[in-house]
Amino acid sequence: MNCQKCGACCIAPSITAAIPNMPQGKPAGVRCVNLTADNLCQLFDRPERPTFCRAWAPTPELCGDSLEQALRNITSLEEQTR
């Protein structure tokens, strides 16, 4: 599956480690400051892109077919792994 560029994977999950421009990490449901207005990661091909972010891969089960569905799915996964 190709990325839909919805930004849900940069909004819904929490990131507990420090990431560029967010030294305290990122709480779940908070838009990453490295996500551009058009939902592209400013760090995508850069070496400082966090390992957590590199591990994400779009799948139909995770992303669904809309931003809203992806946010629901990733939020549910976030809640299940607390």
N, C-alpha and C positions, 0 to 999 in steps of 0.2 A: 504494500500500500504506500502511496506517496503521501507526504505530509500535506495536510489541508491548509497549513499556515494560519490556524485559528488562534494559536497562542495558549490553548488550554493547559498544555504541559508546562508552561511557564507561569501559570496563575494558580492552578488548583493544588499542586503538591507543596508540602513543606520541604525546605532544605535546611538541615541543621548545621551544616558546616558553613564557614565563611565563604562567600563567593565575591567576585569582583564587584565593587560598588555596593555591596551588602555585607559588611563584615560580621554582622550578627546572624547571618543566614536569612532565610525567607520564610515567613509564616505561611501556612496553607491559606489559599484564597486571596493572597496578595500578589498583585502583578509584579513580576521581576523587573527591576529598574533597567536591566539589560535588554528588555524586549522593546523593540521600536514601535512606533504608532501603527505601522502596517504589520505588526505581529511577527517580525523577524528578529532572531537573536543577534545582537551585535557581536557576540563572542563565538558564533557558530564555527568558523574554521580557524579559530585562534587557540594557541596552546593553553591559555588560561581558562578556557571553557571548563566548567566543573565536571568531574567524573560522573556525578549524579546525572547531569544533563546529557552527557554523551551516551548514557545507558538507555535513554528513552528511544523507542522506535515506534512509529505509527502502526497501529493494527486496527482492523475494523471493530474488534471487540472493545478496544480502549477508546478510540476516537469517534466511533459512530459516524454520523453524516452531518454533524453540525457542531458549532462551538458549544451550544447548550448541552447537547448530549455528551460531548467529550468532558465538559466540566462536571456533569453529574457522575460519569463513570470514574473519572480520576478522583473526585471528591469521595466517592464511595470506597475506592481502593485506599485512599489516605486514611479514612476512618477505620477501615478494617485492619490497618497495620499500625495503629497507634499503640 
